[in-house]
Amino acid sequence: RLQEELKTLTVTDETTSLYNRRFFDGHIAQEVLRCQRYRHSCGLIVADVDDFKRFNEKWGDKAGDDVLRHVADVLRAGVRGVDTVARIGDDEFAVILPEAAQGDVIGVAGRLVKAVEESEPEIEGIDNAERVTLSVGVACFPLSASHPDRLVELAYEGVSKAKMAGKNRVGELAEGD
């Protein structure tokens, strides 16, 4: 039991209880290999909390952690049981969508952006009018890229495009899409 607990701790983000970056890196590589072998598709969504630094600076680290937990809950509730949700950076999340076509990935990404925007986080000390939003990028195997690192890179490029276009949106698809 102790060994199982230790294993869980090494792949779980302490703040959100989602998978962590270590788990994500291995899992995206495995998923791409599986998709190559069986000639299936998969999608990747990378999401960044807009203006996250403001939450920490204005209301403190606890409020920032509450925002992260809130986003994690919305993302987890907005995807299928077979999808993998991970926290991959300070305010960055990823969703791996096995067996998902490009149109499905874009649709899920749009729904997640909307779900976070429309949600009302109950975070002590934060004004109820304060909204949490996401900028999101997507990439699809094999259309966007055939290597996991490139897939992640393209999804991050989509996040940058979303931020440059005004935030709270899905960035354009990149390379090959």
Phi and psi in degrees as a GROMACS rama.xvg file:
@    title "Ramachandran Plot"
@    xaxis  label "Phi"
@    yaxis  label "Psi"
@TYPE xy
-62.0109  -40.2595  LEU-2
-64.4716  -39.5168  GLN-3
-65.8006  -40.9954  GLU-4
-62.7023  -42.3622  GLU-5
-63.2949  -42.3846  LEU-6
-61.2017  -43.6599  LYS-7
-61.0163  -43.2423  THR-8
-62.4434  -31.4062  LEU-9
-77.0129  -15.7784  THR-10
-117.116  5.07157  VAL-11
-116.361  136.478  THR-12
-76.4959  127.35  ASP-13
-63.3433  -37.9398  GLU-14
-74.9693  -43.9615  THR-15
-104.415  -13.6909  THR-16
66.0996  14.0039  SER-17
-85.4232  172.663  LEU-18
-63.8908  154.405  TYR-19
-100.001  -178.234  ASN-20
-62.1691  -38.971  ARG-21
-58.2147  -48.0588  ARG-22
-64.2107  -45.0709  PHE-23
-56.1283  -48.3214  PHE-24
-57.6606  -43.6158  ASP-25
-70.2166  -38.7247  GLY-26
-71.5344  -39.7091  HIS-27
-65.0967  -37.971  ILE-28
-63.9327  -43.8899  ALA-29
-63.9447  -41.5182  GLN-30
-65.3943  -41.5177  GLU-31
-64.7317  -41.7122  VAL-32
-61.4355  -42.4856  LEU-33
-62.4  -42.8899  ARG-34
-66.8967  -38.3127  CYS-35
-62.0362  -45.9039  GLN-36
-62.1735  -43.6414  ARG-37
-100.327  4.68631  TYR-38
55.6038  49.2634  ARG-39
-110.804  171.056  HIS-40
-108.686  162.432  SER-41
-152.307  161.037  CYS-42
-123.423  158.947  GLY-43
-133.26  131.737  LEU-44
-117.9  129.132  ILE-45
-116.858  129.372  VAL-46
-125.135  139.745  ALA-47
-124.566  130.852  ASP-48
-70.9288  123.32  VAL-49
-66.9884  133.653  ASP-50
52.6616  37.7887  ASP-51
-61.0934  -37.1167  PHE-52
-55.7745  -33.2866  LYS-53
-60.9151  -40.3475  ARG-54
-60.7208  -46.817  PHE-55
-65.0857  -42.4407  ASN-56
-71.1569  -39.8613  GLU-57
-81.2546  -38.493  LYS-58
-121.135  -5.29747  TRP-59
100.471  165.743  GLY-60
-63.304  -35.6271  ASP-61
-62.2582  -43.083  LYS-62
-63.8402  -39.6506  ALA-63
-60.6321  -43.4526  GLY-64
-63.4734  -37.9472  ASP-65
-63.8698  -38.2859  ASP-66
-62.0646  -44.9435  VAL-67
-61.4046  -43.1965  LEU-68
-64.3272  -39.6524  ARG-69
-62.4336  -48.5985  HIS-70
-60.5964  -43.1541  VAL-71
-57.7046  -44.2379  ALA-72
-63.1904  -42.9121  ASP-73
-65.5445  -43.6969  VAL-74
-62.9477  -46.8331  LEU-75
-59.2117  -41.1323  ARG-76
-73.3729  -20.673  ALA-77
-94.8744  5.18744  GLY-78
-127.322  169.576  VAL-79
-73.7135  162.347  ARG-80
-63.0748  -26.614  GLY-81
-83.3443  -11.3714  VAL-82
-79.5664  153.174  ASP-83
-113.49  123.181  THR-84
-109.331  132.175  VAL-85
-139.111  151.901  ALA-86
-96.5689  118.38  ARG-87
-111.606  -0.456332  ILE-88
-163.862  -174.502  GLY-89
-50.6239  -56.998  ASP-90
-125.963  30.6726  ASP-91
-117.704  138.882  GLU-92
-128.441  157.422  PHE-93
-137.144  148.556  ALA-94
-129.375  123.858  VAL-95
-98.8815  126.28  ILE-96
-116.604  94.8415  LEU-97
-67.5902  147.863  PRO-98
59.3208  31.1652  GLU-99
-111.321  129.852  ALA-100
-80.6237  163.216  ALA-101
-51.5722  -48.4934  GLN-102
-61.6047  -37.8409  GLY-103
-65.5693  -42.1063  ASP-104
-63.5162  -44.4385  VAL-105
-63.2497  -41.7285  ILE-106
-62.3352  -45.4747  GLY-107
-63.1233  -43.83  VAL-108
-58.5545  -45.2926  ALA-109
-62.9354  -40.9561  GLY-110
-65.8118  -37.8871  ARG-111
-66.3811  -42.5626  LEU-112
-58.34  -46.58  VAL-113
-66.5652  -41.0456  LYS-114
-63.1085  -41.1306  ALA-115
-68.0851  -44.0593  VAL-116
-60.8209  -40.4237  GLU-117
-83.9908  -11.8003  GLU-118
-74.9839  154.064  SER-119
-118.947  94.8595  GLU-120
-65.7041  134.418  PRO-121
-96.8483  89.0008  GLU-122
-120.331  119.962  ILE-123
-56.7464  128.921  GLU-124
91.2887  -11.7333  GLY-125
-97.9191  133.15  ILE-126
-55.5477  132.523  ASP-127
-61.3159  -22.6287  ASN-128
-76.7899  -14.0749  ALA-129
-69.018  127.345  GLU-130
-108.007  143.517  ARG-131
-101.061  131.677  VAL-132
-134  164.054  THR-133
-124.86  146.505  LEU-134
-108.815  131.926  SER-135
-129.2  142.708  VAL-136
-123.452  150.304  GLY-137
-129.809  153.732  VAL-138
-149.066  149.977  ALA-139
-129.841  136.499  CYS-140
-94.3652  134.61  PHE-141
-94.8281  1.4968  PRO-142
-63.5132  -45.1197  LEU-143
-80.4  -45.7497  SER-144
-162.601  159.239  ALA-145
-110.55  0.277044  SER-146
-117.979  136.883  HIS-147
-57.0119  -40.4412  PRO-148
-62.7543  -39.9108  ASP-149
-69.4561  -36.301  ARG-150
-60.2682  -46.2531  LEU-151
-63.5071  -44.4291  VAL-152
-58.6549  -44.4565  GLU-153
-67.151  -37.1478  LEU-154
-64.4043  -40.2163  ALA-155
-63.6509  -36.9275  TYR-156
-61.7775  -38.0477  GLU-157
-63.3772  -38.1136  GLY-158
-61.4355  -45.0763  VAL-159
-60.531  -41.8165  SER-160
-63.615  -40.1837  LYS-161
-63.6053  -41.8161  ALA-162
-65.6366  -42.4922  LYS-163
-67.2123  -27.3797  MET-164
-86.3964  2.93896  ALA-165
121.462  1.95929  GLY-166
70.6185  173.93  LYS-167
55.0756  48.7281  ASN-168
-161.879  173.828  ARG-169
-95.7049  127.335  VAL-170
-70.5641  158.638  GLY-171
-59.5703  152.106  GLU-172
-69.9686  149.287  LEU-173
-114.188  165.688  ALA-174
24.768  103.421  GLU-175
87.5499  -7.48546  GLY-176
